Amino acid sequence: MVRTVETVIVFLCYFAVMIAIGARFFKKTDSLSDYFIGGRRLNAWVAALSAYASDMSGWLMLGFVGTVYLFGAVQVWIAVGLVLGTILTWSLVAKRLRRYTQTSEYSITIPEYLENRFKDESHTLRFVSAVFIAFFFVRYTTAGFVACGTLFSRVFNIDYQIALLISALVILVYTFLGGFRAVCWTDVVQSLLMLAALVTVPIITLNFTGGAVLSDIRPPGFFDIFRDGAGSPISAVSVVSGLAWGLGYFGMPHILIRFMAVKREKEMPKAAVIAGLAVVLSVGGAVFTGLVSARLIPETPETETVFVQVIQLIFSENNVFMPLLGALFLCGILAAIMSTTDSQLLMAASAVTSDLYQGMIQRRAPDKHFLRISRFTVAIICIIAYIIAANSASTIMSIVSSAWSGFGSVFGAVILLSLHWKRLNRPGAAAGLLAGGLTVLLWDYITCVPGKDGWITIGEATGLYSLAPGFCTSLAFIVAVSLLTKPPSPAICEEFERAAVKPIFEE
């Protein structure tokens, strides 16, 4: 086991750095634009690493590694989907979204962007978007808290509830204080720790096992991307479900907001390369770790702590350096969890404060007033997520899978077409939001199909990941409703053309 003393020292130092960053940006946060989008002052490195860190969280290092460990190389289809989704989002969305959110009344949230994009004076798009964001981000934040509690309880051998409370308090403090820029700068530190762990640990693990092949431990299908863990051929549905994870990127508010916050458009190509490389290294490291872990840990009921167990085993040498290195890598897992959870808290707070409260109730008030409401909302959402996490029996992977599908289905097709299809109108966008969201709710949450042991959901009956039908249904409704209703006004079309043309001079 990695010794507790070294681990406590490293974790305390890490916590101190995160809180110090939050405190540093506390006095520099004077408006909602500062708190939720950092005043659009992110450079390429910060934007890319922050987008990467807010995406590849504890679900990757705990949930996904455990899934690969359990089911084998067939899970590589999810990894491929994530890599393709990252590349396509930076290529098709990043530049144009940043440009459009400035062209269209300097939007600072995704719901506000949709309202301004379609000149929606009824506020329907903003309201529907904010409700979905608040709902799915509370669930997403819950996954982060569950991951934190799982990590702390395993590493320090303490009660899950105590571990959960400690991690929730630390995340709350620096997010509450510094807002978006604090979150982004902590993400830079966290992303580097994550990358170090995901790249180094599997290599050291393979060396630790002497490069042994695992065929004597796992069935032959364990290493075949076209067979499941038991060696049976997989169906096309399994491949589509894995690749469908990539569609989620088009609709992830906590990733899209990083595009909006970049300082200059010319930073985008560099940021895209950085983010793409980080994702390739991360998902590759996660898959490799899950596969080689089977040599060290032949069987365990705690599959979502496999990464932690491997680190504790191979960095337990009786010297100072190895336990410290192991503690640092454990801290990398914590960093992965916190880097996404803080972003989720902030996005949920922006939906409630900027889009529901300011957009629908109190439109005119000093920025200081909205800042106080924002910080209060962060605290309330944190408490709600903590209560749910304290009583949750779901796995990290299942919670994240559900939230990821929700965002991709609700916003993915709408965001993509709003940037590339001039004919898209307000009714079409509204229909897409509702159709995508309701499809996921029906697919994952409502038991309406008879099964062997009672009623089950459509997702359980078909085995198809809900993001695939959710995105496609949203896309179909967007196109159909837009073509069957009045085209957008000349003013909206003119603004679309302006946003589509790269500006001659950058601000």
N, C-alpha and C positions, 0 to 999 in steps of 0.2 A: 504493500500500500504506500502511496505517496504520503509522506509524513504530514501530520496535521499542522505542526508549527509553521513549516515553510508555506503551506497552503494558506493558512490564516494571514501570514504576513503579506503574501502576494495579493490576496483578495482585498485586504484592508487598504493597501497602497492603490489598487485599482479603483476601489470605491472613492477614495480621497481624490484621485485625479478626475473622475467623472463629476463629482460634486463641485470641485474647483472650477471646472469648465462651465458648469451651469451658473455658478456665482459670478464668473467673469463676464458673462453675457447678460446678467440680470440688469445692470445699469445701462446697457447698450440697447435694450429693448423698450422702445417708446411708443410703438403703434402696433396695430393688428398685422400690418404688412411685415414688420420686423418679427413678430411673434410666430406667425404662421408660414412665412415664406422668406424670412431672412433679408428683407429689403432687396431681393434679387441681387445678391452680392457673392454668390458661390463661384469659385474658380473650377476648372475642369477636374482637378484631382479630388477636391472636396465633394463636388456634385456626383462624380462617378463612384467614389468609394462609399459615399452616403447612400446612394441608390442601391448599390450592391449590398451593403450591410443591412439596410432596412428590409431587404428581400430575403437574403440567405441567413436565416436566424436559427434559433435553437431547434426548430423543426427539422432543419437539414442535418445538424450534428447529432441530434438525439433521435428524432422521429424517423428521418430518412435513412440514416445509417442503420438503425434498428430494423427497418423494413428490408433493406438489402441483406442484412445478416440473416433475416428470417426467411426471405423468399428468393434470394439469389440475384444473379445478373439480369434477370428479366426486368428489374426495376430501372435499368439503364434507360428505358424509353422515357421515363419521367425526366431524367437528366438531359436527354436529347431535346425534349420539349422545352425545358428551361433555358437551355443554351440558344435554341432557335428563337424562342420568345424574346430573350434579351436582345439579340442582334436585330430582329425585326422592329422591336419597339424603339430602339435608339435610331434606327434607319428611317422609319415611317412616321414616328410620332414626335420625338424629342425636339427637333428644330422648329417644326411647324407649330407645335403647341406653345413653345416659349414665345414665338413671334405673335401667334394669335391672341394669347392672353395679354399681351401688351397692346396690340391693335384694338382689341375689344375691351376698352374701358379698364385696363390694368386689373384684370381679375386675379384674386389671390387664393381662390379655392376652386376645385373642380365644379361644384354646384353653381358657383358664381360665374365661372366661365361658360357653362351651358346656358345660363340665363342671359348673359350678355351676348353670346354667340347667336342666339335666336331672337333677341329683343323680346323676351318673354315678360311682359308686364303683369301677367297673372301670377307669376312666381311659381307656377306649377313644377317646372323642371327643377328649380332650386329646392323646393320642398321635398319632392319625391327622392331626389338624389341624396339630400341630407339625411332623410329617414333611413334609407338603405345603408348609407355610410355608418351612421351611428349604430345600427343594428349589427352589421357584420364586423365592425371594428371592436365592439365590445366582446364579441366572440373571439376575434383574432387576439385581442389583448389577453383574454382568458388563457389562450394557448401559451402565450409568453410567460404568464405567471405560473401555470402548471409546469412548464419546462424549468423555470427557476427553482420552484419548490422541489422538483424531482432531483435536480442537480445538487442543491444544497443538502438535501436529506441523505443523498448517497455519499457525497464527499465528506461531510462532517458527521455523518451518522446521528443526525438530529431529527426531531419530529417534523414531518412534512408541513404542518401548519405553521410552526415557528419559522422554518425556512422560507415559506411563502411570504410571511409577513415582512421579514428582513428585506428580501429582494424587492417587494412591492414598494416599500418605503424609500429605498435608494433610487429606484427608477422615478418615483413620484417627485423626489426632491429636485433632481437636476432638470427634469422636464418642466416642472412648475416654475423654476427660477428663470431659466434661460431661453425657453421656447425653441424655435426652429434652428437657429444657429448653434445653440448649445447641443441640440440633438445631432446636427450634421457634423460638428467637430468631434463630438464623442464617437460618432460613427466612424470617423477616420481612424481613431485609435482602435476601436473595436474591430474594424474590418481587417486591419493589419494583424491583430491577434488571431482572428478567425483563419485568415489565410495561412499564417505560420502553423497553426494546429492541423489544418486540413491537408497541407502539403507534407509536413514533416512526420506526423504521427504514423501514417500508413507506411512510409518508407522505413522508419525505424522498426515498425511492427514486422514488416516482411523480413528485415535483417535479423530481428529477434527470433523469428521462427526458422531461420536458416534458409529462407526462400522455399520452404516446403510447399508442395502442392496439396490442396485440400481434398482431393478426390477420395481419400480414405475416410474422410469425415462426413462429407456431404454427398448427396446423390449426383450423378453426372449432369443432370439438368441444372444444377446450381450455378454453373458457369456459362450456361447457354442463354443468350438473350431471347431465343425463340421458344424456350421451355420454362415452365414454372419450377418452383423449388422441389417439387416431387418428381420432376422429369417429364411431365406431360406437355405436349405442344400447346402453346398459348393461342388464343383466338385473335382475330382482327380487332375485336372490341377492346382487348387488353392493350394492343398497340395504340389504337386511337385514343384510349383513355390516358395513356402515358403522355403521348404527344400533345394532347389537349391542354396539359398544364401550361404550355407556352402561350396559349390564347389569353391566359389570365393577365399577362403583363400589360396588355392594352388597356386594362381597366383598373389597375392598382393605384388608388389615389395617393398612397404614401410614396410610390415611385414616380408617378407623373408630376407630383409637386416639385420634385428635384429638377425636372426639366424646366419648369416655370421659373425656378430660382437661380438659374445660371446667369452669371454676370454679362457675358457677351456670347452671341451666337457662334462666333468663330471658335469658342472653347468646345463646342459640341463634338467635332470629330475626335479630338484627343480624349474627351471624356468617354466616348463610345468605345474606343479601343481599350481603355483602362477597365471599364466596367465589364466588357466582354471577356477579357483575359481573366479577370478575377472570378467570374462565374464559371468559366471552363475549368480553372484550377480547383475551385471549390467543389463543384458537383463531381468532378473526376476523383478528387480526394475522398469525398464521401462514399462514392461507390466502391472505391478500392479499399477503404477502411472497413466497410461492411463485409466485403468478401474475405479479406485476410484475418478479420477478427475471429472467424470461425475456427481458425487453427489454435488460437489462445483460449477461446471460450467456447468449447464444443456445444454446450447447452446451458441456457439460462432463461428463466421466466421473465426477467427484467430486460426485454430486448431494447427498450428505449434508453437504457443506460449502458449499452455495449461500449460506446466510445469512452465513457467515463471509466468503465471497468478495465479497458485496455490500457489507458493512461496510468491508472493506479497500479497495474501489474508490471508494465515494462519500465516504469520510472521509479521503482522501489529500491534501487541499489543503495547500499549503506555508505553514501557519501553526500556531500552538500549539493553538488551541481545537479545530479539527476533528479532528486526530489524537487529542487527549485524549478527546473525545466518542466517537470511534470505539472507542478502547480501553475506555471505560466500557461501551459496548454489547457488545463482545466479552466483557467481564467478566460481563455479563448472561447470556450463553450459558453461561459457566462456572458462574454461580450456579444456573441452571436444572438443570444436570447434578448439581451437588453437593447441592442441596436435596433431591433425591430419593434419591440414592445413600446419604447419611447415614441417612435414614429406613429404607432397605432394610437397611442394615447392622444398625441397632438392632433392627428387627423380627426379623431372622434370629437375632440373638443372644438375644432374648427367648424365641423358640421353643425354642432349645437349652437355655438356662439355666433359665428359669422353668418351662417346660412339660415338658421332657424330663428335665433333671437334678434340679431341685427337685421337680417334680411326680411323677417316677417313681422316682428313685434316693435322693436325700438331702433328705428333707422337712423335717428339723429341723436348722438351723444358724444362726449369727448372720448378720444382714444383710450385714455386712462380708465374710463368706465368699462369699456369692452375688454381691456387687458385684465382687469380684476375679475370680470365674468369668465374670461377664458381660463384663468388660473383656477378659479373655483370649479369650473367644469372639469378640468383635468383631474382635480382631486376627487370629484364625485364619480367620474367614470372609473378611476382607479379603484375606488372602494367597491363599486358594483362588480368589476371584473375580479377583484380579490374574493368577494363573497361567492361568486360563481365558481372560481377556481378551487376554493376551499371545499366545495361540495361536488366537484366534478369527478365522474368516473370514466370519462372519455380519454382516449390516448391523444398525445400531442399531434400526431400525424392526422388523425381523423378530424380534429378541431380545425387545424390549418387547412386541410383539404376542403372542408365545408366553406370556410370563409373565403379562401382563394377562388373557389368556384363562384361564390356569390358576387364578388367584385368583378371578376372577368365576365360573367353573364350580364350583369346590370350595366356596366360601363364600357366594356371592351369594344363592341361594335359601334356604339354611339360615339365614343371618342374618335375611333379610327375614321368613321365616315364623316364626322363633323369637320375633320381636317382635310378630307380629300374629295368630298362629293358636294358640289355646290347646290344640287337639287334637294338635299336633305332639308326638311322644314321642322317647325316646332312640334306638330302632331306626330310626325314620324319619330322624332327623338323621344318624345314622351312614351309612345307606344313601345319603342325599343327598351327603354328603362324598365317599364312595367312587365313586359313580356319576358325579358331575361331574368328579372328578380323572381317573378311568380313561377317560372319554370323550375328554378333551383329549389324554391320552397316546396313545390309539388314533388319534385324528383327525390329530394333528400329528407324531407321532414314529415310528409303525410303518408301514412300507411294505407294504401288503397288497392294493393294487389294481393290476392290470396296466395299464401305460401304453405309449406308443409306444417309449420307450427303456428299458423295464424297469419294475420295480415302483415305485409311487409311493404317497404317503399318501392317505387319504380327503379331506383338506383340499385337496390339490393336484388331485385328480380332480374334486371338486365345485365348488371355488372359494368354498365357504361358510366364513366365519370360525368357528373351532371354539368360540368363546364362545357362539354361538347354540345349537348342539346340546348343548353342555356344560351350560349353564344350564337348558335345557328338560328334559334327561334327569335332572338332579339334582332339579328341581322335581317331575317325575313320580314318581320313586322316593320322595321325601319323603312326598308325599300318599298314594301307594298303600301303602307299608309302614306308615305311621302308622295308616291306617284298618284295616289287616289285623291289627294287633297291639293289645295292651292299651292303653287310654288312660292318660295320665299320672296320677300319684297326686294325691289331693286337696291335698297340701301344695304340689306344683308348680303346680297350677291356682290355688291361693290366692295364691302368690307372683306368678304372672302377672297376676292381677287387681290386686295392689298396685302392680306396676310400670306398669300401664296407666293408673293414676289419678295425676294431677298432685298432688304433695304440697302440703299447705296451707302449711307453713313450709319454707323452704329453709335448708340448713345454711349 
